[in-house]
């Protein structure tokens, strides 16, 4: 079975604010092979830090999953 070292699958992160729901990132898919170097670039507020916080396990995604070596390490499981 072939899989990527790190796989980000259909990740979305939304937050509740006073003004309603704010979606920080949506429909993020990324596959990173072991030893591969990846750089995230973009303007301020585009979701770079949010995505890195999801990969680090600091933020749970609203939708999607994070897999490491083919094993699910973090996925949306409803409200915490």
PEFEN-V729022 format. One line per field, one symbol per residue. ss: DSSP state (A for helix, B for strand, O for the rest). A space follows every 10 residues. Layout:
ss: ???
//
This chain:
ss: OOOOOBBBBB BBBBBBBOOB BBBBBBBBBB BBOOOOOOOO OOOOOOOAAA AAAAAOOOOO OOBBBBBBOO BBBBBOOOOO
//
